[in-house]
Amino acid sequence: MQGFNQTSGGRGPRALVPVMQIAAVCAVVCRVMQQSGTVRSVVRKKAALCLLRLMRKTAADQQLVSADTFAPIMSQLLEERDLGLLLGAVTLLLGICVRTTSGGPERQQQQQLQQQ
């Protein structure tokens, strides 16, 4: 089916997740992460971790957020003084880096799922 991703979420049978729905959620999450003064840092940290989970649920060849949009947000997150938010931002950055490399654990999981 085009326009859907199959994910297992770690439990139960695979579910179909509409790609457009994930992209819309990612846009909202990026907006939340960008608002530094109006949104608490705990919420921004949760948004960063939510984006990481959404990225893990999509195929590796799909781009959810453009680099031009995401680079300033990531730069802003990495300059934060709150340690929890900084840890969430670094975790997100690490997840992005692992996803784009060929030997990362996420890619190996996707290859195993494709073989099944």
Summary of the structure (lengths in Angstrom):
residues: 116
radius of gyration: 14.7
end to end distance: 17.4
largest distance: 46.6
contacts: 296
relative contact order: 0.13
helix: 64%
strand: 7%
